[in-house]
Amino acid sequence: MTYKDVVTDTMEELSKKESVVFIGQGLITGDKVYGTMNKVPMEEGKSKCLELPCAENLHMGIALGLALKGYRPIVIFQRMDFILL
């Protein structure tokens, strides 16, 4: 089992939880984060992904607000430059 397989399976398991929301860029469109989101349901009305423009500070602000409301946001950064946020 590779690292990518473990991440893909983990994303699928997390998507089954009611309170989990994925936030980022390229989750629905694009490469779905290098294929790690391929098993996450993307059907309209059932998607747990919030596709946002390239604004990493916005991603973190929305995640903090969702966390305060009881959600479990998972923020996905396409580039490592912003991981310290």
PDB file of N, CA, C and O in Angstrom:
ATOM      1  N   MET A   1       0.860  -1.176   0.000  1.00  0.00           N
ATOM      2  CA  MET A   1       0.000   0.000   0.000  1.00  0.00           C
ATOM      3  C   MET A   1       0.904   1.237   0.000  1.00  0.00           C
ATOM      4  O   MET A   1       1.853   1.330   0.779  1.00  0.00           O
ATOM      5  N   THR A   2       0.597   2.161  -0.870  1.00  0.00           N
ATOM      6  CA  THR A   2       1.402   3.376  -0.967  1.00  0.00           C
ATOM      7  C   THR A   2       0.808   4.480  -0.094  1.00  0.00           C
ATOM      8  O   THR A   2      -0.311   4.374   0.410  1.00  0.00           O
ATOM      9  N   TYR A   3       1.583   5.523   0.063  1.00  0.00           N
ATOM     10  CA  TYR A   3       1.133   6.687   0.836  1.00  0.00           C
ATOM     11  C   TYR A   3      -0.129   7.278   0.201  1.00  0.00           C
ATOM     12  O   TYR A   3      -1.070   7.642   0.906  1.00  0.00           O
ATOM     13  N   LYS A   4      -0.143   7.370  -1.125  1.00  0.00           N
ATOM     14  CA  LYS A   4      -1.309   7.919  -1.826  1.00  0.00           C
ATOM     15  C   LYS A   4      -2.551   7.057  -1.596  1.00  0.00           C
ATOM     16  O   LYS A   4      -3.649   7.593  -1.450  1.00  0.00           O
ATOM     17  N   ASP A   5      -2.395   5.743  -1.563  1.00  0.00           N
ATOM     18  CA  ASP A   5      -3.528   4.853  -1.295  1.00  0.00           C
ATOM     19  C   ASP A   5      -4.115   5.097   0.090  1.00  0.00           C
ATOM     20  O   ASP A   5      -5.333   5.116   0.262  1.00  0.00           O
ATOM     21  N   VAL A   6      -3.249   5.282   1.062  1.00  0.00           N
ATOM     22  CA  VAL A   6      -3.711   5.533   2.433  1.00  0.00           C
ATOM     23  C   VAL A   6      -4.456   6.867   2.513  1.00  0.00           C
ATOM     24  O   VAL A   6      -5.511   6.951   3.140  1.00  0.00           O
ATOM     25  N   VAL A   7      -3.912   7.903   1.882  1.00  0.00           N
ATOM     26  CA  VAL A   7      -4.572   9.208   1.887  1.00  0.00           C
ATOM     27  C   VAL A   7      -5.923   9.124   1.174  1.00  0.00           C
ATOM     28  O   VAL A   7      -6.905   9.696   1.647  1.00  0.00           O
ATOM     29  N   THR A   8      -5.982   8.420   0.048  1.00  0.00           N
ATOM     30  CA  THR A   8      -7.240   8.268  -0.695  1.00  0.00           C
ATOM     31  C   THR A   8      -8.293   7.544   0.142  1.00  0.00           C
ATOM     32  O   THR A   8      -9.446   7.971   0.188  1.00  0.00           O
ATOM     33  N   ASP A   9      -7.909   6.465   0.797  1.00  0.00           N
ATOM     34  CA  ASP A   9      -8.851   5.728   1.646  1.00  0.00           C
ATOM     35  C   ASP A   9      -9.304   6.559   2.841  1.00  0.00           C
ATOM     36  O   ASP A   9     -10.468   6.499   3.238  1.00  0.00           O
ATOM     37  N   THR A  10      -8.389   7.330   3.411  1.00  0.00           N
ATOM     38  CA  THR A  10      -8.732   8.188   4.539  1.00  0.00           C
ATOM     39  C   THR A  10      -9.715   9.273   4.129  1.00  0.00           C
ATOM     40  O   THR A  10     -10.655   9.565   4.868  1.00  0.00           O
ATOM     41  N   MET A  11      -9.512   9.869   2.970  1.00  0.00           N
ATOM     42  CA  MET A  11     -10.445  10.886   2.471  1.00  0.00           C
ATOM     43  C   MET A  11     -11.837  10.291   2.283  1.00  0.00           C
ATOM     44  O   MET A  11     -12.839  10.938   2.589  1.00  0.00           O
ATOM     45  N   GLU A  12     -11.898   9.069   1.782  1.00  0.00           N
ATOM     46  CA  GLU A  12     -13.195   8.397   1.601  1.00  0.00           C
ATOM     47  C   GLU A  12     -13.879   8.174   2.949  1.00  0.00           C
ATOM     48  O   GLU A  12     -15.073   8.442   3.086  1.00  0.00           O
ATOM     49  N   GLU A  13     -13.142   7.690   3.937  1.00  0.00           N
ATOM     50  CA  GLU A  13     -13.713   7.453   5.259  1.00  0.00           C
ATOM     51  C   GLU A  13     -14.177   8.757   5.914  1.00  0.00           C
ATOM     52  O   GLU A  13     -15.248   8.806   6.521  1.00  0.00           O
ATOM     53  N   LEU A  14     -13.371   9.805   5.789  1.00  0.00           N
ATOM     54  CA  LEU A  14     -13.758  11.092   6.362  1.00  0.00           C
ATOM     55  C   LEU A  14     -15.016  11.645   5.694  1.00  0.00           C
ATOM     56  O   LEU A  14     -15.834  12.284   6.355  1.00  0.00           O
ATOM     57  N   SER A  15     -15.180  11.407   4.397  1.00  0.00           N
ATOM     58  CA  SER A  15     -16.350  11.937   3.690  1.00  0.00           C
ATOM     59  C   SER A  15     -17.655  11.306   4.180  1.00  0.00           C
ATOM     60  O   SER A  15     -18.728  11.866   3.959  1.00  0.00           O
ATOM     61  N   LYS A  16     -17.578  10.168   4.833  1.00  0.00           N
ATOM     62  CA  LYS A  16     -18.778   9.498   5.355  1.00  0.00           C
ATOM     63  C   LYS A  16     -19.292  10.149   6.639  1.00  0.00           C
ATOM     64  O   LYS A  16     -20.442   9.942   7.025  1.00  0.00           O
ATOM     65  N   LYS A  17     -18.444  10.933   7.295  1.00  0.00           N
ATOM     66  CA  LYS A  17     -18.853  11.584   8.541  1.00  0.00           C
ATOM     67  C   LYS A  17     -19.699  12.813   8.217  1.00  0.00           C
ATOM     68  O   LYS A  17     -19.377  13.581   7.311  1.00  0.00           O
ATOM     69  N   GLU A  18     -20.762  12.984   8.954  1.00  0.00           N
ATOM     70  CA  GLU A  18     -21.737  14.052   8.709  1.00  0.00           C
ATOM     71  C   GLU A  18     -21.133  15.451   8.848  1.00  0.00           C
ATOM     72  O   GLU A  18     -21.499  16.355   8.096  1.00  0.00           O
ATOM     73  N   SER A  19     -20.229  15.639   9.784  1.00  0.00           N
ATOM     74  CA  SER A  19     -19.738  16.985  10.085  1.00  0.00           C
ATOM     75  C   SER A  19     -18.517  17.406   9.274  1.00  0.00           C
ATOM     76  O   SER A  19     -18.061  18.541   9.405  1.00  0.00           O
ATOM     77  N   VAL A  20     -17.984  16.528   8.447  1.00  0.00           N
ATOM     78  CA  VAL A  20     -16.757  16.831   7.700  1.00  0.00           C
ATOM     79  C   VAL A  20     -17.074  17.590   6.418  1.00  0.00           C
ATOM     80  O   VAL A  20     -17.992  17.233   5.680  1.00  0.00           O
ATOM     81  N   VAL A  21     -16.291  18.656   6.161  1.00  0.00           N
ATOM     82  CA  VAL A  21     -16.391  19.437   4.928  1.00  0.00           C
ATOM     83  C   VAL A  21     -14.977  19.638   4.395  1.00  0.00           C
ATOM     84  O   VAL A  21     -14.078  20.023   5.142  1.00  0.00           O
ATOM     85  N   PHE A  22     -14.780  19.377   3.109  1.00  0.00           N
ATOM     86  CA  PHE A  22     -13.486  19.588   2.471  1.00  0.00           C
ATOM     87  C   PHE A  22     -13.477  20.977   1.840  1.00  0.00           C
ATOM     88  O   PHE A  22     -14.425  21.359   1.154  1.00  0.00           O
ATOM     89  N   ILE A  23     -12.411  21.726   2.073  1.00  0.00           N
ATOM     90  CA  ILE A  23     -12.288  23.090   1.558  1.00  0.00           C
ATOM     91  C   ILE A  23     -10.995  23.193   0.771  1.00  0.00           C
ATOM     92  O   ILE A  23      -9.944  22.748   1.233  1.00  0.00           O
ATOM     93  N   GLY A  24     -11.068  23.776  -0.412  1.00  0.00           N
ATOM     94  CA  GLY A  24      -9.836  23.957  -1.170  1.00  0.00           C
ATOM     95  C   GLY A  24     -10.080  24.291  -2.621  1.00  0.00           C
ATOM     96  O   GLY A  24     -11.180  24.669  -3.025  1.00  0.00           O
ATOM     97  N   GLN A  25      -9.028  24.141  -3.386  1.00  0.00           N
ATOM     98  CA  GLN A  25      -9.035  24.452  -4.805  1.00  0.00           C
ATOM     99  C   GLN A  25      -8.715  23.176  -5.568  1.00  0.00           C
ATOM    100  O   GLN A  25      -7.770  22.467  -5.219  1.00  0.00           O
ATOM    101  N   GLY A  26      -9.489  22.874  -6.605  1.00  0.00           N
ATOM    102  CA  GLY A  26      -9.255  21.674  -7.395  1.00  0.00           C
ATOM    103  C   GLY A  26      -9.868  20.421  -6.806  1.00  0.00           C
ATOM    104  O   GLY A  26      -9.459  19.314  -7.155  1.00  0.00           O
ATOM    105  N   LEU A  27     -10.843  20.571  -5.917  1.00  0.00           N
ATOM    106  CA  LEU A  27     -11.478  19.403  -5.299  1.00  0.00           C
ATOM    107  C   LEU A  27     -12.536  18.796  -6.215  1.00  0.00           C
ATOM    108  O   LEU A  27     -12.636  17.574  -6.328  1.00  0.00           O
ATOM    109  N   ILE A  28     -13.312  19.632  -6.857  1.00  0.00           N
ATOM    110  CA  ILE A  28     -14.383  19.165  -7.740  1.00  0.00           C
ATOM    111  C   ILE A  28     -13.922  19.220  -9.192  1.00  0.00           C
ATOM    112  O   ILE A  28     -14.106  18.272  -9.955  1.00  0.00           O
ATOM    113  N   THR A  29     -13.324  20.338  -9.553  1.00  0.00           N
ATOM    114  CA  THR A  29     -12.777  20.488 -10.893  1.00  0.00           C
ATOM    115  C   THR A  29     -11.283  20.203 -10.844  1.00  0.00           C
ATOM    116  O   THR A  29     -10.695  20.141  -9.765  1.00  0.00           O
ATOM    117  N   GLY A  30     -10.692  20.036 -11.962  1.00  0.00           N
ATOM    118  CA  GLY A  30      -9.245  19.823 -11.968  1.00  0.00           C
ATOM    119  C   GLY A  30      -8.885  18.380 -11.679  1.00  0.00           C
ATOM    120  O   GLY A  30      -9.633  17.465 -12.025  1.00  0.00           O
ATOM    121  N   ASP A  31      -7.748  18.178 -11.050  1.00  0.00           N
ATOM    122  CA  ASP A  31      -7.213  16.832 -10.849  1.00  0.00           C
ATOM    123  C   ASP A  31      -7.664  16.178  -9.551  1.00  0.00           C
ATOM    124  O   ASP A  31      -7.189  15.095  -9.208  1.00  0.00           O
ATOM    125  N   LYS A  32      -8.567  16.818  -8.830  1.00  0.00           N
ATOM    126  CA  LYS A  32      -9.080  16.301  -7.551  1.00  0.00           C
ATOM    127  C   LYS A  32      -7.934  15.971  -6.604  1.00  0.00           C
ATOM    128  O   LYS A  32      -7.858  14.877  -6.044  1.00  0.00           O
ATOM    129  N   VAL A  33      -7.057  16.934  -6.444  1.00  0.00           N
ATOM    130  CA  VAL A  33      -5.914  16.855  -5.543  1.00  0.00           C
ATOM    131  C   VAL A  33      -5.079  15.605  -5.846  1.00  0.00           C
ATOM    132  O   VAL A  33      -4.898  14.731  -4.998  1.00  0.00           O
ATOM    133  N   TYR A  34      -4.588  15.554  -7.060  1.00  0.00           N
ATOM    134  CA  TYR A  34      -3.700  14.476  -7.518  1.00  0.00           C
ATOM    135  C   TYR A  34      -4.329  13.094  -7.374  1.00  0.00           C
ATOM    136  O   TYR A  34      -3.624  12.101  -7.191  1.00  0.00           O
ATOM    137  N   GLY A  35      -5.656  13.033  -7.457  1.00  0.00           N
ATOM    138  CA  GLY A  35      -6.362  11.759  -7.417  1.00  0.00           C
ATOM    139  C   GLY A  35      -6.732  11.252  -6.035  1.00  0.00           C
ATOM    140  O   GLY A  35      -7.348  10.192  -5.924  1.00  0.00           O
ATOM    141  N   THR A  36      -6.378  11.972  -4.978  1.00  0.00           N
ATOM    142  CA  THR A  36      -6.687  11.482  -3.630  1.00  0.00           C
ATOM    143  C   THR A  36      -8.150  11.683  -3.250  1.00  0.00           C
ATOM    144  O   THR A  36      -8.609  11.114  -2.260  1.00  0.00           O
ATOM    145  N   MET A  37      -8.890  12.483  -4.018  1.00  0.00           N
ATOM    146  CA  MET A  37     -10.309  12.716  -3.719  1.00  0.00           C
ATOM    147  C   MET A  37     -11.224  11.935  -4.667  1.00  0.00           C
ATOM    148  O   MET A  37     -12.423  12.208  -4.718  1.00  0.00           O
ATOM    149  N   ASN A  38     -10.689  10.983  -5.408  1.00  0.00           N
ATOM    150  CA  ASN A  38     -11.486  10.256  -6.387  1.00  0.00           C
ATOM    151  C   ASN A  38     -12.599   9.420  -5.768  1.00  0.00           C
ATOM    152  O   ASN A  38     -13.607   9.173  -6.431  1.00  0.00           O
ATOM    153  N   LYS A  39     -12.455   8.978  -4.532  1.00  0.00           N
ATOM    154  CA  LYS A  39     -13.476   8.145  -3.886  1.00  0.00           C
ATOM    155  C   LYS A  39     -14.469   8.951  -3.054  1.00  0.00           C
ATOM    156  O   LYS A  39     -15.389   8.382  -2.468  1.00  0.00           O
ATOM    157  N   VAL A  40     -14.291  10.264  -2.999  1.00  0.00           N
ATOM    158  CA  VAL A  40     -15.209  11.124  -2.252  1.00  0.00           C
ATOM    159  C   VAL A  40     -16.414  11.412  -3.146  1.00  0.00           C
ATOM    160  O   VAL A  40     -16.235  11.816  -4.296  1.00  0.00           O
ATOM    161  N   PRO A  41     -17.646  11.215  -2.645  1.00  0.00           N
ATOM    162  CA  PRO A  41     -18.837  11.474  -3.467  1.00  0.00           C
ATOM    163  C   PRO A  41     -18.876  12.921  -3.956  1.00  0.00           C
ATOM    164  O   PRO A  41     -18.689  13.854  -3.175  1.00  0.00           O
ATOM    165  N   MET A  42     -19.119  13.098  -5.255  1.00  0.00           N
ATOM    166  CA  MET A  42     -19.136  14.429  -5.856  1.00  0.00           C
ATOM    167  C   MET A  42     -20.469  14.738  -6.535  1.00  0.00           C
ATOM    168  O   MET A  42     -20.589  15.748  -7.228  1.00  0.00           O
ATOM    169  N   GLU A  43     -21.481  13.868  -6.340  1.00  0.00           N
ATOM    170  CA  GLU A  43     -22.770  14.105  -6.984  1.00  0.00           C
ATOM    171  C   GLU A  43     -23.369  15.416  -6.482  1.00  0.00           C
ATOM    172  O   GLU A  43     -23.167  15.808  -5.333  1.00  0.00           O
ATOM    173  N   GLU A  44     -24.097  16.074  -7.351  1.00  0.00           N
ATOM    174  CA  GLU A  44     -24.714  17.339  -6.963  1.00  0.00           C
ATOM    175  C   GLU A  44     -25.698  17.107  -5.823  1.00  0.00           C
ATOM    176  O   GLU A  44     -26.513  16.186  -5.875  1.00  0.00           O
ATOM    177  N   GLY A  45     -25.619  17.933  -4.812  1.00  0.00           N
ATOM    178  CA  GLY A  45     -26.476  17.814  -3.648  1.00  0.00           C
ATOM    179  C   GLY A  45     -25.879  16.947  -2.550  1.00  0.00           C
ATOM    180  O   GLY A  45     -26.294  17.038  -1.395  1.00  0.00           O
ATOM    181  N   LYS A  46     -24.905  16.103  -2.902  1.00  0.00           N
ATOM    182  CA  LYS A  46     -24.272  15.234  -1.912  1.00  0.00           C
ATOM    183  C   LYS A  46     -22.805  15.586  -1.693  1.00  0.00           C
ATOM    184  O   LYS A  46     -22.147  15.002  -0.832  1.00  0.00           O
ATOM    185  N   SER A  47     -22.302  16.519  -2.454  1.00  0.00           N
ATOM    186  CA  SER A  47     -20.890  16.859  -2.362  1.00  0.00           C
ATOM    187  C   SER A  47     -20.577  17.532  -1.032  1.00  0.00           C
ATOM    188  O   SER A  47     -21.307  18.414  -0.577  1.00  0.00           O
ATOM    189  N   LYS A  48     -19.494  17.107  -0.425  1.00  0.00           N
ATOM    190  CA  LYS A  48     -19.050  17.690   0.841  1.00  0.00           C
ATOM    191  C   LYS A  48     -17.861  18.607   0.592  1.00  0.00           C
ATOM    192  O   LYS A  48     -17.144  18.973   1.523  1.00  0.00           O
ATOM    193  N   CYS A  49     -17.655  18.975  -0.670  1.00  0.00           N
ATOM    194  CA  CYS A  49     -16.498  19.776  -1.052  1.00  0.00           C
ATOM    195  C   CYS A  49     -16.915  21.212  -1.346  1.00  0.00           C
ATOM    196  O   CYS A  49     -17.909  21.461  -2.029  1.00  0.00           O
ATOM    197  N   LEU A  50     -16.148  22.131  -0.825  1.00  0.00           N
ATOM    198  CA  LEU A  50     -16.363  23.548  -1.071  1.00  0.00           C
ATOM    199  C   LEU A  50     -15.220  24.039  -1.952  1.00  0.00           C
ATOM    200  O   LEU A  50     -14.104  24.252  -1.478  1.00  0.00           O
ATOM    201  N   GLU A  51     -15.508  24.211  -3.223  1.00  0.00           N
ATOM    202  CA  GLU A  51     -14.515  24.651  -4.205  1.00  0.00           C
ATOM    203  C   GLU A  51     -14.378  26.162  -4.118  1.00  0.00           C
ATOM    204  O   GLU A  51     -15.357  26.887  -4.297  1.00  0.00           O
ATOM    205  N   LEU A  52     -13.167  26.642  -3.845  1.00  0.00           N
ATOM    206  CA  LEU A  52     -12.913  28.071  -3.693  1.00  0.00           C
ATOM    207  C   LEU A  52     -11.802  28.523  -4.629  1.00  0.00           C
ATOM    208  O   LEU A  52     -11.018  27.701  -5.104  1.00  0.00           O
ATOM    209  N   PRO A  53     -11.727  29.817  -4.898  1.00  0.00           N
ATOM    210  CA  PRO A  53     -10.632  30.321  -5.730  1.00  0.00           C
ATOM    211  C   PRO A  53      -9.305  30.269  -4.967  1.00  0.00           C
ATOM    212  O   PRO A  53      -9.263  29.916  -3.788  1.00  0.00           O
ATOM    213  N   CYS A  54      -8.255  30.618  -5.649  1.00  0.00           N
ATOM    214  CA  CYS A  54      -6.917  30.599  -5.058  1.00  0.00           C
ATOM    215  C   CYS A  54      -6.775  31.756  -4.072  1.00  0.00           C
ATOM    216  O   CYS A  54      -6.330  32.843  -4.439  1.00  0.00           O
ATOM    217  N   ALA A  55      -7.156  31.514  -2.822  1.00  0.00           N
ATOM    218  CA  ALA A  55      -7.077  32.515  -1.750  1.00  0.00           C
ATOM    219  C   ALA A  55      -6.954  31.755  -0.438  1.00  0.00           C
ATOM    220  O   ALA A  55      -7.945  31.542   0.261  1.00  0.00           O
ATOM    221  N   GLU A  56      -5.747  31.352  -0.112  1.00  0.00           N
ATOM    222  CA  GLU A  56      -5.519  30.469   1.019  1.00  0.00           C
ATOM    223  C   GLU A  56      -5.956  31.062   2.357  1.00  0.00           C
ATOM    224  O   GLU A  56      -6.425  30.334   3.232  1.00  0.00           O
ATOM    225  N   ASN A  57      -5.808  32.371   2.521  1.00  0.00           N
ATOM    226  CA  ASN A  57      -6.273  33.004   3.757  1.00  0.00           C
ATOM    227  C   ASN A  57      -7.789  32.884   3.886  1.00  0.00           C
ATOM    228  O   ASN A  57      -8.307  32.699   4.988  1.00  0.00           O
ATOM    229  N   LEU A  58      -8.494  32.988   2.778  1.00  0.00           N
ATOM    230  CA  LEU A  58      -9.944  32.804   2.766  1.00  0.00           C
ATOM    231  C   LEU A  58     -10.298  31.375   3.171  1.00  0.00           C
ATOM    232  O   LEU A  58     -11.239  31.169   3.938  1.00  0.00           O
ATOM    233  N   HIS A  59      -9.564  30.393   2.671  1.00  0.00           N
ATOM    234  CA  HIS A  59      -9.814  28.990   3.010  1.00  0.00           C
ATOM    235  C   HIS A  59      -9.734  28.789   4.520  1.00  0.00           C
ATOM    236  O   HIS A  59     -10.598  28.150   5.120  1.00  0.00           O
ATOM    237  N   MET A  60      -8.683  29.343   5.125  1.00  0.00           N
ATOM    238  CA  MET A  60      -8.503  29.174   6.571  1.00  0.00           C
ATOM    239  C   MET A  60      -9.567  29.926   7.365  1.00  0.00           C
ATOM    240  O   MET A  60     -10.036  29.432   8.390  1.00  0.00           O
ATOM    241  N   GLY A  61      -9.949  31.108   6.905  1.00  0.00           N
ATOM    242  CA  GLY A  61     -10.989  31.860   7.595  1.00  0.00           C
ATOM    243  C   GLY A  61     -12.321  31.128   7.583  1.00  0.00           C
ATOM    244  O   GLY A  61     -13.015  31.073   8.598  1.00  0.00           O
ATOM    245  N   ILE A  62     -12.675  30.570   6.441  1.00  0.00           N
ATOM    246  CA  ILE A  62     -13.916  29.801   6.346  1.00  0.00           C
ATOM    247  C   ILE A  62     -13.837  28.553   7.225  1.00  0.00           C
ATOM    248  O   ILE A  62     -14.812  28.193   7.884  1.00  0.00           O
ATOM    249  N   ALA A  63     -12.679  27.896   7.233  1.00  0.00           N
ATOM    250  CA  ALA A  63     -12.510  26.699   8.062  1.00  0.00           C
ATOM    251  C   ALA A  63     -12.664  27.022   9.545  1.00  0.00           C
ATOM    252  O   ALA A  63     -13.291  26.262  10.283  1.00  0.00           O
ATOM    253  N   LEU A  64     -12.103  28.129   9.978  1.00  0.00           N
ATOM    254  CA  LEU A  64     -12.252  28.521  11.386  1.00  0.00           C
ATOM    255  C   LEU A  64     -13.712  28.790  11.734  1.00  0.00           C
ATOM    256  O   LEU A  64     -14.190  28.366  12.786  1.00  0.00           O
ATOM    257  N   GLY A  65     -14.416  29.490  10.858  1.00  0.00           N
ATOM    258  CA  GLY A  65     -15.833  29.758  11.085  1.00  0.00           C
ATOM    259  C   GLY A  65     -16.659  28.480  11.137  1.00  0.00           C
ATOM    260  O   GLY A  65     -17.528  28.333  11.996  1.00  0.00           O
ATOM    261  N   LEU A  66     -16.387  27.554  10.218  1.00  0.00           N
ATOM    262  CA  LEU A  66     -17.101  26.270  10.229  1.00  0.00           C
ATOM    263  C   LEU A  66     -16.797  25.466  11.484  1.00  0.00           C
ATOM    264  O   LEU A  66     -17.688  24.827  12.044  1.00  0.00           O
ATOM    265  N   ALA A  67     -15.545  25.494  11.928  1.00  0.00           N
ATOM    266  CA  ALA A  67     -15.171  24.768  13.143  1.00  0.00           C
ATOM    267  C   ALA A  67     -15.895  25.330  14.365  1.00  0.00           C
ATOM    268  O   ALA A  67     -16.295  24.582  15.257  1.00  0.00           O
ATOM    269  N   LEU A  68     -16.057  26.633  14.399  1.00  0.00           N
ATOM    270  CA  LEU A  68     -16.784  27.248  15.510  1.00  0.00           C
ATOM    271  C   LEU A  68     -18.261  26.860  15.511  1.00  0.00           C
ATOM    272  O   LEU A  68     -18.912  26.884  16.555  1.00  0.00           O
ATOM    273  N   LYS A  69     -18.786  26.502  14.338  1.00  0.00           N
ATOM    274  CA  LYS A  69     -20.186  26.080  14.218  1.00  0.00           C
ATOM    275  C   LYS A  69     -20.374  24.574  14.401  1.00  0.00           C
ATOM    276  O   LYS A  69     -21.490  24.069  14.284  1.00  0.00           O
ATOM    277  N   GLY A  70     -19.278  23.853  14.691  1.00  0.00           N
ATOM    278  CA  GLY A  70     -19.401  22.427  14.961  1.00  0.00           C
ATOM    279  C   GLY A  70     -19.015  21.509  13.809  1.00  0.00           C
ATOM    280  O   GLY A  70     -19.066  20.289  13.960  1.00  0.00           O
ATOM    281  N   TYR A  71     -18.634  22.056  12.678  1.00  0.00           N
ATOM    282  CA  TYR A  71     -18.177  21.238  11.563  1.00  0.00           C
ATOM    283  C   TYR A  71     -16.730  20.821  11.784  1.00  0.00           C
ATOM    284  O   TYR A  71     -16.043  21.360  12.652  1.00  0.00           O
ATOM    285  N   ARG A  72     -16.278  19.861  10.993  1.00  0.00           N
ATOM    286  CA  ARG A  72     -14.875  19.426  11.014  1.00  0.00           C
ATOM    287  C   ARG A  72     -14.288  19.693   9.637  1.00  0.00           C
ATOM    288  O   ARG A  72     -14.231  18.795   8.797  1.00  0.00           O
ATOM    289  N   PRO A  73     -13.853  20.922   9.405  1.00  0.00           N
ATOM    290  CA  PRO A  73     -13.332  21.260   8.070  1.00  0.00           C
ATOM    291  C   PRO A  73     -11.945  20.673   7.828  1.00  0.00           C
ATOM    292  O   PRO A  73     -11.098  20.628   8.721  1.00  0.00           O
ATOM    293  N   ILE A  74     -11.744  20.228   6.603  1.00  0.00           N
ATOM    294  CA  ILE A  74     -10.439  19.746   6.173  1.00  0.00           C
ATOM    295  C   ILE A  74     -10.000  20.660   5.041  1.00  0.00           C
ATOM    296  O   ILE A  74     -10.587  20.654   3.960  1.00  0.00           O
ATOM    297  N   VAL A  75      -8.963  21.445   5.300  1.00  0.00           N
ATOM    298  CA  VAL A  75      -8.468  22.398   4.300  1.00  0.00           C
ATOM    299  C   VAL A  75      -7.346  21.734   3.523  1.00  0.00           C
ATOM    300  O   VAL A  75      -6.412  21.175   4.097  1.00  0.00           O
ATOM    301  N   ILE A  76      -7.458  21.809   2.203  1.00  0.00           N
ATOM    302  CA  ILE A  76      -6.467  21.191   1.335  1.00  0.00           C
ATOM    303  C   ILE A  76      -5.776  22.282   0.537  1.00  0.00           C
ATOM    304  O   ILE A  76      -6.398  22.976  -0.268  1.00  0.00           O
ATOM    305  N   PHE A  77      -4.486  22.420   0.772  1.00  0.00           N
ATOM    306  CA  PHE A  77      -3.676  23.393   0.035  1.00  0.00           C
ATOM    307  C   PHE A  77      -2.967  22.670  -1.103  1.00  0.00           C
ATOM    308  O   PHE A  77      -2.345  21.629  -0.892  1.00  0.00           O
ATOM    309  N   GLN A  78      -3.061  23.219  -2.297  1.00  0.00           N
ATOM    310  CA  GLN A  78      -2.402  22.622  -3.452  1.00  0.00           C
ATOM    311  C   GLN A  78      -0.893  22.824  -3.402  1.00  0.00           C
ATOM    312  O   GLN A  78      -0.132  22.015  -3.933  1.00  0.00           O
ATOM    313  N   ARG A  79      -0.470  23.899  -2.765  1.00  0.00           N
ATOM    314  CA  ARG A  79       0.965  24.209  -2.702  1.00  0.00           C
ATOM    315  C   ARG A  79       1.402  24.283  -1.249  1.00  0.00           C
ATOM    316  O   ARG A  79       0.627  24.688  -0.383  1.00  0.00           O
ATOM    317  N   MET A  80       2.618  23.899  -0.987  1.00  0.00           N
ATOM    318  CA  MET A  80       3.155  23.883   0.381  1.00  0.00           C
ATOM    319  C   MET A  80       3.478  25.282   0.906  1.00  0.00           C
ATOM    320  O   MET A  80       3.752  25.443   2.095  1.00  0.00           O
ATOM    321  N   ASP A  81       3.450  26.280   0.050  1.00  0.00           N
ATOM    322  CA  ASP A  81       3.823  27.642   0.461  1.00  0.00           C
ATOM    323  C   ASP A  81       2.940  28.164   1.600  1.00  0.00           C
ATOM    324  O   ASP A  81       3.390  28.972   2.413  1.00  0.00           O
ATOM    325  N   PHE A  82       1.703  27.712   1.660  1.00  0.00           N
ATOM    326  CA  PHE A  82       0.743  28.266   2.604  1.00  0.00           C
ATOM    327  C   PHE A  82       0.423  27.328   3.756  1.00  0.00           C
ATOM    328  O   PHE A  82      -0.515  27.589   4.508  1.00  0.00           O
ATOM    329  N   ILE A  83       1.162  26.262   3.914  1.00  0.00           N
ATOM    330  CA  ILE A  83       0.847  25.255   4.927  1.00  0.00           C
ATOM    331  C   ILE A  83       0.952  25.805   6.347  1.00  0.00           C
ATOM    332  O   ILE A  83       0.311  25.273   7.254  1.00  0.00           O
ATOM    333  N   LEU A  84       1.736  26.844   6.559  1.00  0.00           N
ATOM    334  CA  LEU A  84       1.903  27.396   7.906  1.00  0.00           C
ATOM    335  C   LEU A  84       0.696  28.201   8.371  1.00  0.00           C
ATOM    336  O   LEU A  84       0.627  28.570   9.544  1.00  0.00           O
ATOM    337  N   LEU A  85      -0.255  28.484   7.489  1.00  0.00           N
ATOM    338  CA  LEU A  85      -1.462  29.188   7.903  1.00  0.00           C
ATOM    339  C   LEU A  85      -2.202  28.366   8.920  1.00  0.00           C
ATOM    340  O   LEU A  85      -3.256  28.783   9.402  1.00  0.00           O
TER     341      LEU A  85
END
